[in-house]
Amino acid sequence: MHTLPNEQSDQSVVRGSTASPLAPEWLQVPSPDLNVLDASVWSRTSTRNDSGELTIGGVTATELIEQYGSPCYVIDETDARARASEIHSVFHQAFADIGAEIELHYASKALLTVEVAKWMVGAGLGLDVASLGELEVGLAAGVTPASIGMHGNNKTDATLRRAVEVGVGTIIIDSLQEVARLEAIATELGKVQPVLVRINSGIHASTHDFLATSHEDQKFGLTFDAAREAIAAIRRASSLEFTGLHSHIGSGIFEPAGFGAAAAKLMEFRAELLAHGPVPEVNLGGGFGVAYVPSDEAPSLAELARGIANEVARVCAETNSDLPRFVFEPGRSVIAPSGTTLYRVGTTKTVQVTAASGEVAPRCYVSVDGGMGDNLRPAIYGAEYTVRMANRAPDAPAQLVRVVGSHCESGDVVIHHDYLPQDVAPGDIVAVPVTGAYCFSMSSNYNYTPRPAMVAVSDGTSRLLVRRVEIEDLLSYDAAWTPSEGRDS
């Protein structure tokens, strides 16, 4: 339902647009039409109606803002369900082709609600959780505990106890101390708890330092020497069952080679461990990348699955290893492209900036009614997104913009670099795609700003997934506040 970038849109062609000297090299002026929705970054049901307005799942941006407030997280349910089914299908096929068993667990930290958990399980995925709260959401969704994996570098006793009580399928050990604590809890409860050991392999993705999670100097996992000690202790414990190894090399990964390098390290270590007992499972984590801007060249899920399977097969052949059961933990790749955030424009202002070339050029700052409270990634990672007009399809020439939020921080940026029409004005609605992952999950009420609602859209209807958190909700947490002292007093 997209208007593809190489097709002529039904809307007016934007004329007179030229590239700004302030724009990075990767950013091109949208051509021929600033209103085209590039299929590489917009969810599958995103399109423009006959009036030029953005619709997702058959519901217009204006309808969504009017009903649920602004900003608003919009999840394309059709797209999310399709991506979950697709990743399940292509990975199972790719690993069947090399003769290996595989499981997929949705990494719930990307985006988790009761409904989203149900979608993922309905597509055949298990669930990975990293906190007691995420576990409780999964249980509330009716997820079978045996299909849940529990992560965390600092799991509390209460978290471990709850996980063992309900019978989670796997607890991923992240420290030597955790072995003894978990053994005591499982013994007390009369359970035998399956566990994996997370390995810090030293292999990490070429990504932001905060997203690379397998280099030596960071909080996750055990070195091989520490893992040997932990595994020996687990094998001695009658209340624990050692089921395998876990590795996660980072996030935003486009190439399968990193998974091959991590697999090589783990398979060599597994060969050593097999001398003392079974190691049936190798979990290579997730971190599959997606396109956030049209210039990103993300592989298809099928291409990525085949590439990773081939890397794994090569490593196993080179190490004379049998094929264990493999597990992967996709999150971003399933849900990020399904999400779009809608904002209302408040003010615009243009400043003159001197480019590296010495040329002076304008940059328009477009302020919206959200920001780092609903999408923290641009502020902490320098993440790039794209933006388009949502309430109309103007034919004004393009101008370079920086879309900024309403929070009291100069780093409160939503879009670092993109183009919008020169007539963007207060009251307009703009849309930012690929916001399904790590936006709601990392959101806050900074500056006592209401947290957006999240809605699902499908087949011309919308429904609430998570209600908007209003100022009155925030005041209710303040022990010194009473309703009589509120705004209605």
Secondary structure, 3 states (H helix, E strand, C coil): CCCCCCCCCCCCCCCCCCCCCCCCCCCCCCCCCCCCCCCCCCCCCCEECCCCCEEECCEEHHHHHHHHCCCEEEEEHHHHHHHHHHHHHHHHHHHHHCCCCEEEEEECCCCCCHHHHHHHHHCCCEEEECCHHHHHHHHHCCCCHHHEEECCCCCCHHHHHHHHHHCCCEEEECCHHHHHHHHHHHHHHCCCEEEEEEECCCCCCCCCCCCCCCCCCCCCCECHHHHHHHHHHHHHCCCEEEEEEECCCCCCECCCHHHHHHHHHHHHHHHHHHHHCCCCEEECCCCECCCCCCCCCCCCHHHHHHHHHHHHHHHHHHCCCCCCEEEECCCHHHHHHHEEEEEEEEEEEEEEEECCCCCEEEEEEEEECCCCCCCCHHHHHCCCCCCEECCCCCCCCEEEEEEECCCCCCCCEEEEEEEEECCCCCCCEEEEECCCCCCCCCCCCHHHCCECEEEEEECCEEEEEECCECHHHHHCCCCCCCHHHCCCC
